[in-house]
Structure formats: C-alpha cells, structure tokens
C-alpha cells in the first residue's frame, strides 16, 4: 500500500483531532519546510526516523563529456538504527 499525502493528512486528523483542512495545511507546511531546507543544501535529521542528506553527483559520470565539473544534487535517506530495528525485528539474542 502506498502512503499518499491524503492518507497522511487523514491520519493526522484522526490522531490529533484536527479538521481535515487544518491537517492538510499542517502536512503541506511540514513538507514545504523540508523541501526548502533540502533545496538550500541542508540535511534533515528526524530523531528515531532517519536523515535526509543532499549530495552532489557528477551528472556526466557515465558519459564521455568534456565538462566534467557539472553536478546534479540528489537526496539520500539513511534510516536510523531505531527504525531499522523495528523494520527488521529485534534479532538480538
């Protein structure tokens, strides 16, 4: 099942008791703040969830191109150990 913005807004509405409009506004505001920070090149760290990092990747690394100093930026995600343990189950004996 894919989680959409509508489902996230609905979950916020049910858990916090906000109206649908306020829940959607809250989610849109949060996502906009995250996008603005990533566009600025800042990392986003959400405790017990993970870290979003902006990295520069050589756009022409697989092409024979003269201009090798051209970079694209991409976002990577690294899962926190807490979330990873929940996803994989507690395998420690």
C-alpha positions in Angstrom: 0.0 0.0 0.0 1.3 3.4 -1.0 1.0 6.2 1.6 -0.2 9.4 0.0 -0.5 12.9 1.3 -4.2 12.4 1.6 -3.7 9.4 3.8 -1.1 11.2 5.9 -3.5 14.1 6.4 -6.3 11.7 7.3 -4.0 10.0 9.9 -3.1 13.4 11.4 -6.8 14.3 11.5 -7.7 11.1 13.4 -4.8 11.1 15.8 -4.8 14.8 16.7 -8.5 15.6 16.2 -7.8 18.5 13.8 -10.2 19.4 10.9 -9.3 18.0 7.5 -8.4 21.4 6.3 -6.0 22.1 9.2 -4.5 18.6 8.9 -3.8 19.2 5.2 -2.3 22.6 5.9 -0.1 21.2 8.7 1.2 18.4 6.4 1.8 20.8 3.5 3.6 23.2 5.7 5.9 20.5 7.1 6.7 19.2 3.6 7.4 22.7 2.4 9.8 23.4 5.2 11.6 20.1 4.4 11.8 21.0 0.7 13.1 24.5 1.4 15.9 23.1 3.6 16.9 20.4 1.2 16.9 22.9 -1.7 19.3 25.1 0.4 21.6 22.1 0.8 20.9 21.5 4.5 20.5 18.0 5.9 17.3 17.0 7.7 17.6 14.8 10.8 14.4 13.4 12.3 15.2 11.6 15.6 14.4 7.9 15.7 13.4 8.0 12.0 16.4 8.9 9.8 18.5 11.5 8.0 17.9 13.1 4.6 21.2 14.3 3.0 21.8 16.3 -0.1 24.7 15.0 -2.2 26.4 16.3 -5.4 26.6 13.7 -8.1 28.6 14.1 -11.2 26.0 14.4 -13.9 28.3 13.1 -16.6 30.0 10.2 -14.8 28.8 7.7 -17.4 29.3 9.8 -20.4 32.4 10.9 -22.3 32.0 14.6 -21.8 34.4 17.5 -21.7 32.6 19.4 -18.9 33.1 17.0 -16.0 32.6 19.7 -13.3 28.8 19.7 -13.8 26.9 18.2 -10.8 23.4 17.3 -10.0 22.1 17.3 -6.5 20.2 14.3 -5.1 18.7 13.5 -1.8 19.6 10.3 0.0 18.0 8.8 3.1 19.7 6.9 5.8 17.4 5.0 8.2 18.0 5.4 12.0 19.1 2.3 13.9 15.8 2.5 15.9 13.7 2.4 12.8 15.9 -0.3 11.2 15.4 -2.5 14.2 11.7 -2.0 14.1 11.6 -2.9 10.4 13.8 -5.9 10.7 12.5 -7.1 14.1 14.7 -7.4 17.2 17.2 -10.2 16.1 19.4 -9.8 19.2 19.7 -12.8 21.5 
